Amino acid sequence: MHTTPIILIATWQIIVLAAVVLITGALVALYFVGKRMDKKQQEQQAQLEAAKQPVTMLIIDKKRMPLKDSGLPQVVIDKAPKMMRRTKVPVVKAKVGPKIMSLISDEKIYDSIPLKKEVRAEVSGIYIVSVKGLHGKIEAAPVKKTFLGRIRARLLKAAGRG
């Protein structure tokens, strides 16, 4: 007579095993979704690069505001994803030739765009890709200190090293 061994697994071991399997599955799914989104972003960046053209403009104003309040054409607002409509986007109001236009800036260059100055910008549709100063250099925007950076500076100053 042959007996099979009985394997006893505690309830907590089953729960831990299920959690590990779920977390592993979620991480694998996120990896593949991330790869797909990265590929889409590279394609969009290539399209922006292909369509950009140099423009001379006078920067009138710049603000971060919701897409619906930005003054952009209604077609642009309608085509934007629903989540994007509520988020704040960097909007630049500029005089391009005789027209005053609202343009969307790249988040990376938004802080370096000077106000009330004439600049040479590369624009792809209504999207400002890069900015160069027309008369002189554009000063780099001051780097804002993070909360931990401010605390560290205070502590160093109090210790007599800053």
TORPA-4810 file (N, C-alpha, C, O; in nm, 3 decimals):
<nodes>
NODE_1_0.082_-0.116_0.000_0.000_0.000_0.000_0.089_0.126_0.000_0.181_0.140_0.080_M
NODE_2_0.057_0.214_-0.093_0.137_0.333_-0.113_0.062_0.455_-0.058_-0.054_0.476_-0.092_H
NODE_3_0.126_0.534_0.025_0.059_0.652_0.079_0.126_0.778_0.023_0.248_0.784_0.010_T
NODE_4_0.046_0.875_-0.009_0.099_1.001_-0.058_0.113_1.097_0.060_0.028_1.100_0.148_T
NODE_5_0.221_1.173_0.061_0.238_1.266_0.174_0.137_1.381_0.165_0.108_1.429_0.055_P
NODE_6_0.087_1.421_0.274_-0.009_1.533_0.280_0.072_1.660_0.307_0.147_1.670_0.404_I
NODE_7_0.053_1.757_0.217_0.124_1.883_0.232_0.029_1.982_0.297_-0.078_2.011_0.243_I
NODE_8_0.066_2.032_0.410_-0.015_2.130_0.480_0.045_2.268_0.460_0.161_2.293_0.490_L
NODE_9_-0.037_2.356_0.408_0.007_2.494_0.387_-0.081_2.583_0.473_-0.204_2.573_0.468_I
NODE_10_-0.020_2.667_0.548_-0.095_2.757_0.636_-0.163_2.864_0.551_-0.122_2.892_0.439_A
NODE_11_-0.267_2.922_0.605_-0.344_3.025_0.535_-0.258_3.145_0.502_-0.268_3.200_0.392_T
NODE_12_-0.173_3.188_0.593_-0.090_3.305_0.567_0.009_3.279_0.454_0.045_3.372_0.382_W
NODE_13_0.053_3.153_0.438_0.144_3.121_0.329_0.073_3.131_0.195_0.133_3.174_0.096_Q
NODE_14_-0.053_3.092_0.189_-0.131_3.103_0.066_-0.151_3.250_0.030_-0.140_3.287_-0.087_I
NODE_15_-0.180_3.332_0.129_-0.201_3.475_0.105_-0.072_3.541_0.055_-0.075_3.620_-0.039_I
NODE_16_0.041_3.508_0.118_0.169_3.565_0.075_0.203_3.520_-0.066_0.248_3.600_-0.148_V
NODE_17_0.181_3.393_-0.095_0.209_3.341_-0.229_0.122_3.409_-0.335_0.171_3.444_-0.442_L
NODE_18_-0.006_3.429_-0.305_-0.096_3.497_-0.399_-0.054_3.642_-0.420_-0.057_3.692_-0.532_A
NODE_19_-0.013_3.709_-0.312_0.031_3.848_-0.323_0.157_3.858_-0.409_0.169_3.949_-0.491_A
NODE_20_0.252_3.766_-0.390_0.374_3.766_-0.469_0.343_3.744_-0.616_0.401_3.810_-0.703_V
NODE_21_0.253_3.652_-0.646_0.215_3.626_-0.786_0.147_3.748_-0.846_0.177_3.784_-0.960_V
NODE_22_0.056_3.813_-0.772_-0.011_3.933_-0.823_0.087_4.048_-0.847_0.081_4.115_-0.950_L
NODE_23_0.176_4.070_-0.753_0.273_4.179_-0.768_0.366_4.152_-0.886_0.398_4.243_-0.962_I
NODE_24_0.409_4.028_-0.902_0.495_3.992_-1.015_0.421_4.014_-1.147_0.478_4.068_-1.242_T
NODE_25_0.295_3.973_-1.152_0.216_3.993_-1.274_0.198_4.141_-1.305_0.206_4.181_-1.421_G
NODE_26_0.173_4.224_-1.201_0.156_4.367_-1.222_0.285_4.430_-1.273_0.282_4.515_-1.362_A
NODE_27_0.400_4.390_-1.218_0.528_4.445_-1.262_0.559_4.408_-1.407_0.610_4.490_-1.482_L
NODE_28_0.527_4.285_-1.446_0.549_4.242_-1.584_0.459_4.323_-1.678_0.502_4.368_-1.784_V
NODE_29_0.332_4.341_-1.637_0.239_4.420_-1.720_0.287_4.564_-1.733_0.283_4.620_-1.843_A
NODE_30_0.333_4.625_-1.623_0.383_4.762_-1.628_0.506_4.775_-1.716_0.524_4.876_-1.784_L
NODE_31_0.590_4.674_-1.716_0.709_4.675_-1.801_0.669_4.684_-1.948_0.723_4.766_-2.022_Y
NODE_32_0.575_4.599_-1.990_0.536_4.598_-2.131_0.457_4.724_-2.169_0.474_4.775_-2.280_F
NODE_33_0.373_4.773_-2.080_0.300_4.898_-2.107_0.399_5.014_-2.117_0.384_5.100_-2.204_V
NODE_34_0.499_5.016_-2.030_0.601_5.121_-2.034_0.680_5.119_-2.164_0.709_5.224_-2.221_G
NODE_35_0.715_4.998_-2.211_0.787_4.988_-2.338_0.703_5.043_-2.453_0.754_5.113_-2.540_K
NODE_36_0.573_5.010_-2.453_0.484_5.056_-2.559_0.469_5.209_-2.554_0.471_5.274_-2.659_R
NODE_37_0.454_5.264_-2.434_0.440_5.410_-2.422_0.569_5.481_-2.461_0.565_5.588_-2.520_M
NODE_38_0.684_5.423_-2.429_0.812_5.481_-2.467_0.827_5.484_-2.619_0.877_5.581_-2.675_D
NODE_39_0.783_5.378_-2.683_0.789_5.372_-2.829_0.699_5.480_-2.891_0.737_5.545_-2.988_K
NODE_40_0.578_5.498_-2.834_0.487_5.602_-2.883_0.549_5.740_-2.865_0.540_5.824_-2.955_K
NODE_41_0.611_5.763_-2.750_0.672_5.893_-2.724_0.785_5.921_-2.823_0.800_6.035_-2.868_Q
NODE_42_0.865_5.820_-2.855_0.973_5.840_-2.951_0.918_5.873_-3.090_0.975_5.955_-3.161_Q
NODE_43_0.808_5.809_-3.128_0.745_5.838_-3.258_0.693_5.981_-3.260_0.710_6.052_-3.360_E
NODE_44_0.627_6.024_-3.151_0.576_6.161_-3.144_0.689_6.263_-3.146_0.676_6.368_-3.209_Q
NODE_45_0.798_6.232_-3.078_0.913_6.323_-3.078_0.972_6.336_-3.218_1.014_6.444_-3.259_Q
NODE_46_0.976_6.225_-3.293_1.025_6.229_-3.430_0.935_6.315_-3.518_0.983_6.389_-3.604_A
NODE_47_0.803_6.305_-3.497_0.709_6.389_-3.573_0.729_6.536_-3.540_0.725_6.621_-3.629_Q
NODE_48_0.750_6.568_-3.412_0.774_6.707_-3.372_0.901_6.761_-3.438_0.903_6.872_-3.490_L
NODE_49_1.005_6.680_-3.436_1.132_6.722_-3.495_1.118_6.745_-3.645_1.178_6.838_-3.700_E
NODE_50_1.038_6.663_-3.712_1.021_6.676_-3.857_0.940_6.801_-3.893_0.962_6.859_-3.999_A
NODE_51_0.848_6.841_-3.807_0.758_6.952_-3.840_0.800_7.086_-3.781_0.733_7.186_-3.805_A
NODE_52_0.910_7.091_-3.707_0.945_7.218_-3.642_1.004_7.316_-3.743_1.070_7.278_-3.840_K
NODE_53_0.977_7.443_-3.716_1.029_7.549_-3.801_1.066_7.670_-3.715_1.002_7.696_-3.613_Q
NODE_54_1.169_7.744_-3.755_1.212_7.859_-3.676_1.117_7.978_-3.693_1.072_8.008_-3.804_P
NODE_55_1.089_8.046_-3.582_0.998_8.160_-3.582_1.055_8.265_-3.488_1.107_8.232_-3.382_V
NODE_56_1.045_8.392_-3.527_1.081_8.502_-3.438_0.953_8.552_-3.373_0.855_8.581_-3.440_T
NODE_57_0.957_8.562_-3.239_0.836_8.604_-3.168_0.872_8.692_-3.049_0.982_8.683_-2.994_M
NODE_58_0.777_8.775_-3.011_0.789_8.858_-2.892_0.702_8.794_-2.785_0.581_8.782_-2.802_L
NODE_59_0.763_8.754_-2.676_0.690_8.689_-2.568_0.616_8.796_-2.488_0.678_8.887_-2.434_I
NODE_60_0.484_8.783_-2.480_0.402_8.879_-2.408_0.377_8.832_-2.265_0.393_8.908_-2.169_I
NODE_61_0.336_8.706_-2.252_0.299_8.654_-2.121_0.318_8.503_-2.120_0.315_8.439_-2.225_D
NODE_62_0.337_8.448_-2.001_0.342_8.303_-1.989_0.282_8.264_-1.855_0.305_8.329_-1.753_K
NODE_63_0.203_8.156_-1.857_0.136_8.109_-1.737_0.115_7.959_-1.748_0.113_7.902_-1.857_K
NODE_64_0.098_7.896_-1.632_0.052_7.758_-1.629_-0.096_7.765_-1.598_-0.136_7.817_-1.494_R
NODE_65_-0.178_7.713_-1.688_-0.322_7.720_-1.669_-0.390_7.598_-1.730_-0.332_7.530_-1.815_M
NODE_66_-0.514_7.570_-1.687_-0.587_7.456_-1.745_-0.607_7.477_-1.896_-0.616_7.591_-1.943_P
NODE_67_-0.612_7.368_-1.968_-0.622_7.374_-2.113_-0.746_7.449_-2.158_-0.741_7.523_-2.257_L
NODE_68_-0.856_7.432_-2.086_-0.981_7.497_-2.128_-0.976_7.649_-2.112_-1.050_7.720_-2.180_K
NODE_69_-0.890_7.700_-2.022_-0.878_7.845_-2.000_-0.761_7.907_-2.076_-0.734_8.025_-2.060_D
NODE_70_-0.693_7.829_-2.157_-0.566_7.872_-2.216_-0.580_7.967_-2.335_-0.483_8.033_-2.371_S
NODE_71_-0.696_7.975_-2.395_-0.712_8.060_-2.512_-0.669_7.991_-2.641_-0.656_8.056_-2.745_G
NODE_72_-0.646_7.862_-2.634_-0.610_7.786_-2.754_-0.736_7.761_-2.837_-0.847_7.771_-2.784_L
NODE_73_-0.721_7.730_-2.965_-0.839_7.704_-3.048_-0.922_7.588_-2.992_-0.868_7.494_-2.933_P
NODE_74_-1.054_7.596_-3.010_-1.146_7.496_-2.956_-1.116_7.356_-3.012_-1.137_7.257_-2.942_Q
NODE_75_-1.067_7.348_-3.135_-1.034_7.219_-3.195_-0.925_7.149_-3.114_-0.932_7.028_-3.093_V
NODE_76_-0.827_7.225_-3.069_-0.717_7.168_-2.990_-0.771_7.117_-2.857_-0.734_7.008_-2.813_V
NODE_77_-0.855_7.193_-2.793_-0.911_7.154_-2.664_-0.998_7.029_-2.679_-0.994_6.941_-2.593_I
NODE_78_-1.076_7.021_-2.787_-1.163_6.905_-2.809_-1.083_6.778_-2.836_-1.125_6.670_-2.797_D
NODE_79_-0.969_6.791_-2.901_-0.889_6.672_-2.936_-0.802_6.624_-2.821_-0.749_6.513_-2.825_K
NODE_80_-0.787_6.706_-2.718_-0.704_6.667_-2.603_-0.776_6.560_-2.521_-0.898_6.562_-2.511_A
NODE_81_-0.700_6.466_-2.463_-0.762_6.366_-2.376_-0.831_6.433_-2.257_-0.792_6.542_-2.215_P
NODE_82_-0.934_6.369_-2.205_-1.014_6.427_-2.096_-0.930_6.461_-1.974_-0.951_6.565_-1.911_K
NODE_83_-0.834_6.375_-1.938_-0.750_6.403_-1.821_-0.663_6.526_-1.844_-0.636_6.602_-1.751_M
NODE_84_-0.620_6.547_-1.967_-0.533_6.660_-2.001_-0.608_6.792_-1.989_-0.546_6.896_-1.964_M
NODE_85_-0.738_6.792_-2.008_-0.816_6.916_-2.006_-0.815_6.982_-1.869_-0.825_7.104_-1.859_R
NODE_86_-0.803_6.902_-1.763_-0.806_6.958_-1.627_-0.667_6.992_-1.575_-0.655_7.071_-1.482_R
NODE_87_-0.563_6.934_-1.631_-0.428_6.961_-1.582_-0.379_7.096_-1.634_-0.425_7.145_-1.738_T
NODE_88_-0.287_7.154_-1.561_-0.232_7.283_-1.602_-0.119_7.261_-1.701_-0.032_7.176_-1.680_K
NODE_89_-0.122_7.338_-1.810_-0.019_7.328_-1.913_0.054_7.463_-1.922_-0.005_7.567_-1.893_V
NODE_90_0.182_7.462_-1.962_0.256_7.587_-1.977_0.216_7.658_-2.107_0.250_7.614_-2.216_P
NODE_91_0.143_7.768_-2.093_0.092_7.843_-2.208_0.171_7.972_-2.222_0.194_8.043_-2.124_V
NODE_92_0.212_8.002_-2.345_0.287_8.123_-2.375_0.206_8.205_-2.473_0.165_8.155_-2.578_V
NODE_93_0.184_8.331_-2.439_0.116_8.423_-2.530_0.225_8.505_-2.597_0.303_8.572_-2.530_K
NODE_94_0.229_8.500_-2.730_0.338_8.566_-2.803_0.285_8.633_-2.929_0.183_8.594_-2.985_A
NODE_95_0.358_8.736_-2.970_0.326_8.804_-3.095_0.416_8.747_-3.203_0.538_8.768_-3.201_K
NODE_96_0.355_8.675_-3.297_0.428_8.614_-3.407_0.387_8.691_-3.532_0.275_8.675_-3.581_V
NODE_97_0.477_8.773_-3.582_0.441_8.860_-3.694_0.336_8.959_-3.646_0.353_9.020_-3.540_G
NODE_98_0.227_8.976_-3.722_0.123_9.068_-3.676_0.021_9.004_-3.582_-0.063_9.074_-3.525_P
NODE_99_0.027_8.872_-3.566_-0.073_8.801_-3.486_-0.027_8.778_-3.343_0.092_8.759_-3.317_K
NODE_100_-0.122_8.782_-3.251_-0.096_8.741_-3.113_-0.154_8.602_-3.098_-0.273_8.579_-3.122_I
NODE_101_-0.067_8.507_-3.059_-0.107_8.367_-3.052_-0.083_8.310_-2.914_0.006_8.355_-2.840_M
NODE_102_-0.163_8.209_-2.879_-0.137_8.131_-2.759_-0.071_8.001_-2.804_-0.122_7.932_-2.892_S
NODE_103_0.042_7.970_-2.743_0.118_7.850_-2.778_0.144_7.769_-2.652_0.145_7.823_-2.542_L
NODE_104_0.164_7.640_-2.670_0.199_7.552_-2.558_0.350_7.532_-2.561_0.408_7.503_-2.666_I
NODE_105_0.412_7.547_-2.445_0.557_7.532_-2.435_0.593_7.393_-2.385_0.516_7.328_-2.314_S
NODE_106_0.712_7.349_-2.423_0.766_7.227_-2.366_0.798_7.255_-2.220_0.851_7.361_-2.187_D
NODE_107_0.766_7.161_-2.133_0.785_7.181_-1.989_0.932_7.206_-1.955_0.961_7.280_-1.861_E
NODE_108_1.025_7.146_-2.029_1.167_7.159_-2.001_1.218_7.301_-2.024_1.309_7.346_-1.954_K
NODE_109_1.162_7.372_-2.121_1.214_7.504_-2.156_1.127_7.617_-2.104_1.161_7.734_-2.122_I
NODE_110_1.015_7.586_-2.041_0.920_7.688_-1.998_0.985_7.793_-1.907_0.964_7.912_-1.926_Y
NODE_111_1.063_7.749_-1.809_1.123_7.842_-1.714_1.229_7.930_-1.779_1.259_8.038_-1.727_D
NODE_112_1.288_7.887_-1.890_1.393_7.967_-1.953_1.339_8.066_-2.056_1.416_8.142_-2.114_S
NODE_113_1.208_8.067_-2.080_1.150_8.161_-2.176_1.142_8.298_-2.109_1.077_8.312_-2.006_I
NODE_114_1.207_8.400_-2.167_1.207_8.534_-2.105_1.078_8.609_-2.139_1.023_8.594_-2.248_P
NODE_115_1.030_8.689_-2.045_0.911_8.772_-2.067_0.951_8.904_-2.132_1.059_8.957_-2.107_L
NODE_116_0.863_8.956_-2.214_0.880_9.088_-2.278_1.008_9.099_-2.359_1.068_9.206_-2.367_K
NODE_117_1.050_8.988_-2.419_1.170_8.989_-2.503_1.142_8.919_-2.634_1.053_8.835_-2.644_K
NODE_118_1.221_8.955_-2.734_1.209_8.890_-2.864_1.303_8.770_-2.866_1.420_8.780_-2.829_E
NODE_119_1.249_8.656_-2.910_1.327_8.533_-2.912_1.312_8.464_-3.046_1.220_8.490_-3.123_V
NODE_120_1.406_8.376_-3.072_1.402_8.288_-3.188_1.361_8.151_-3.135_1.436_8.089_-3.059_R
NODE_121_1.243_8.104_-3.175_1.192_7.978_-3.122_1.170_7.880_-3.235_1.141_7.919_-3.348_A
NODE_122_1.183_7.753_-3.203_1.147_7.649_-3.298_1.009_7.599_-3.257_0.990_7.552_-3.144_E
NODE_123_0.914_7.609_-3.349_0.774_7.578_-3.321_0.729_7.466_-3.412_0.758_7.465_-3.532_V
NODE_124_0.657_7.371_-3.353_0.596_7.263_-3.430_0.446_7.273_-3.407_0.395_7.226_-3.306_S
NODE_125_0.376_7.333_-3.502_0.232_7.357_-3.485_0.211_7.467_-3.383_0.252_7.581_-3.405_G
NODE_126_0.147_7.433_-3.269_0.130_7.530_-3.162_0.218_7.495_-3.042_0.193_7.541_-2.930_I
NODE_127_0.320_7.415_-3.065_0.406_7.364_-2.958_0.545_7.423_-2.971_0.611_7.404_-3.074_Y
NODE_128_0.591_7.494_-2.870_0.725_7.553_-2.871_0.824_7.446_-2.826_0.817_7.396_-2.714_I
NODE_129_0.917_7.411_-2.916_1.013_7.304_-2.889_1.140_7.358_-2.823_1.190_7.298_-2.728_V
NODE_130_1.192_7.472_-2.873_1.313_7.529_-2.815_1.312_7.680_-2.833_1.241_7.733_-2.919_S
NODE_131_1.393_7.749_-2.751_1.398_7.896_-2.753_1.543_7.940_-2.747_1.622_7.887_-2.668_V
NODE_132_1.577_8.037_-2.830_1.709_8.099_-2.827_1.690_8.249_-2.825_1.594_8.301_-2.883_K
NODE_133_1.779_8.319_-2.758_1.770_8.464_-2.752_1.805_8.526_-2.886_1.899_8.483_-2.952_G
NODE_134_1.729_8.627_-2.927_1.756_8.695_-3.053_1.863_8.802_-3.032_1.953_8.818_-3.115_L
NODE_135_1.853_8.875_-2.923_1.950_8.980_-2.890_2.018_8.941_-2.760_1.971_8.979_-2.653_H
NODE_136_2.125_8.869_-2.767_2.196_8.827_-2.648_2.150_8.690_-2.602_2.066_8.625_-2.665_G
NODE_137_2.208_8.648_-2.491_2.176_8.515_-2.440_2.055_8.520_-2.347_2.022_8.623_-2.289_K
NODE_138_1.992_8.405_-2.336_1.882_8.390_-2.240_1.944_8.339_-2.111_2.016_8.239_-2.110_I
NODE_139_1.913_8.409_-2.001_1.965_8.365_-1.872_1.893_8.238_-1.830_1.773_8.223_-1.850_E
NODE_140_1.969_8.147_-1.773_1.908_8.024_-1.723_1.821_8.057_-1.604_1.856_8.143_-1.522_A
NODE_141_1.709_7.991_-1.594_1.617_8.015_-1.483_1.682_7.968_-1.354_1.751_7.866_-1.352_A
NODE_142_1.661_8.043_-1.245_1.719_7.999_-1.119_1.659_7.866_-1.076_1.539_7.843_-1.088_P
NODE_143_1.745_7.779_-1.026_1.698_7.647_-0.984_1.632_7.661_-0.848_1.692_7.713_-0.754_V
NODE_144_1.509_7.614_-0.838_1.437_7.622_-0.711_1.484_7.510_-0.620_1.499_7.396_-0.662_K
NODE_145_1.507_7.546_-0.495_1.549_7.445_-0.399_1.429_7.365_-0.353_1.319_7.418_-0.337_K
NODE_146_1.451_7.239_-0.332_1.345_7.154_-0.281_1.332_7.176_-0.131_1.414_7.245_-0.070_T
NODE_147_1.230_7.120_-0.073_1.205_7.133_0.070_1.325_7.081_0.149_1.371_7.147_0.242_F
NODE_148_1.375_6.962_0.112_1.491_6.906_0.183_1.616_6.989_0.160_1.700_6.999_0.249_L
NODE_149_1.628_7.049_0.041_1.743_7.135_0.013_1.744_7.259_0.101_1.850_7.302_0.147_G
NODE_150_1.626_7.319_0.124_1.617_7.436_0.210_1.650_7.400_0.355_1.720_7.474_0.423_R
NODE_151_1.601_7.285_0.402_1.630_7.242_0.538_1.780_7.217_0.554_1.840_7.256_0.654_I
NODE_152_1.841_7.151_0.454_1.984_7.122_0.459_2.065_7.252_0.465_2.162_7.261_0.540_R
NODE_153_2.024_7.353_0.386_2.094_7.481_0.386_2.083_7.548_0.522_2.181_7.604_0.572_A
NODE_154_1.966_7.543_0.584_1.949_7.603_0.717_2.036_7.534_0.820_2.099_7.599_0.904_R
NODE_155_2.039_7.400_0.814_2.121_7.326_0.911_2.268_7.356_0.892_2.341_7.371_0.991_L
NODE_156_2.315_7.364_0.768_2.456_7.396_0.743_2.489_7.538_0.790_2.597_7.563_0.843_L
NODE_157_2.395_7.631_0.770_2.416_7.768_0.814_2.423_7.774_0.966_2.506_7.846_1.022_K
NODE_158_2.334_7.699_1.032_2.334_7.698_1.179_2.461_7.634_1.234_2.508_7.672_1.341_A
NODE_159_2.516_7.537_1.160_2.638_7.470_1.206_2.762_7.553_1.174_2.872_7.518_1.217_A
NODE_160_2.746_7.661_1.099_2.858_7.748_1.069_2.936_7.708_0.945_3.046_7.758_0.924_G
NODE_161_2.880_7.617_0.863_2.951_7.574_0.742_2.890_7.633_0.616_2.942_7.606_0.508_R
NODE_162_2.786_7.709_0.623_2.721_7.755_0.502_2.718_7.894_0.485_2.664_7.944_0.386_G
</nodes>
